[in-house]
Amino acid sequence: SELGICGWEGVKCYPHDDFGLDHDGNMDGDVSRLEMRKNNMKGLLPMEVYTSLPYLSYLDFSDNGFAGTIAPEIGRLVDLEHFNLT
């Protein structure tokens, strides 16, 4: 999308969404929220979720087909308050 990742459905970014700033392709901010329920995702949760999203505070991937164990790298997500993979 020409809006960048912060303009995608199910993605919220800081500071854009916290301060009501407009999204543009040149300034994405930092992903703080992922809501991707019922997207037919399967397998292991990608390592990039743990390593590339340091400001993630909310993750909802419920009603998908994830399996396996949660990597210890989840400890890197120090702002994570909501985590749903059910």
C-alpha positions in Angstrom: 0.0 0.0 0.0 1.2 3.5 -0.7 0.3 4.3 3.0 3.0 2.0 4.3 2.5 -0.7 6.9 0.8 1.6 9.3 -2.1 2.0 6.8 -2.7 -1.7 6.6 -5.9 -3.2 8.0 -5.2 -4.6 11.5 -2.0 -2.6 12.1 -1.7 0.3 14.5 1.5 2.3 14.9 3.0 4.6 17.5 3.1 7.6 17.3 0.5 7.9 14.5 -2.5 6.3 16.2 -1.7 7.5 19.7 -1.4 11.2 18.6 -3.9 11.2 15.6 -1.2 11.9 13.1 -1.8 11.2 9.4 -0.1 8.2 7.8 2.2 8.6 4.9 4.5 6.3 3.0 7.7 8.0 4.3 7.0 7.8 8.0 5.6 4.6 9.3 6.2 5.0 13.0 6.6 1.9 15.1 4.1 -1.0 15.0 2.4 -1.2 18.4 -0.7 -3.3 17.6 -1.4 -6.2 15.4 -5.0 -7.6 15.1 -5.1 -10.3 12.4 -7.8 -12.6 13.5 -9.2 -15.2 11.1 -6.5 -14.7 8.4 -5.9 -18.4 7.7 -2.3 -18.1 9.0 -0.6 -21.4 9.9 2.6 -22.8 11.3 5.0 -21.1 13.7 4.7 -17.5 14.8 7.4 -15.8 12.7 10.6 -14.9 14.7 10.3 -11.3 13.2 7.3 -10.7 15.5 9.6 -11.1 18.5 12.7 -9.4 17.0 11.5 -6.6 14.7 8.6 -5.1 16.6 10.1 -3.7 19.8 7.1 -1.4 20.6 4.4 -4.1 20.2 1.9 -3.9 23.0 -1.1 -5.8 21.5 -1.0 -8.9 19.4 -4.2 -10.8 18.5 -3.7 -13.6 16.0 -6.7 -15.7 17.3 -8.7 -18.0 15.1 -5.7 -18.9 12.9 -3.7 -22.1 12.7 -0.6 -21.4 14.6 1.1 -24.4 16.3 4.3 -25.2 18.2 6.0 -23.4 21.1 6.3 -19.7 21.7 10.0 -18.7 21.3 11.8 -17.4 24.4 12.5 -14.2 22.4 9.0 -13.1 23.3 10.7 -11.7 26.4 12.0 -8.9 24.1 8.5 -7.6 23.8 8.6 -5.6 27.1 5.6 -3.5 26.2 3.4 -6.5 25.3 0.2 -6.3 27.4 -2.2 -8.4 25.2 -1.3 -11.7 23.5 -3.9 -14.0 22.0 -3.2 -17.0 19.8 -6.3 -19.0 20.7 
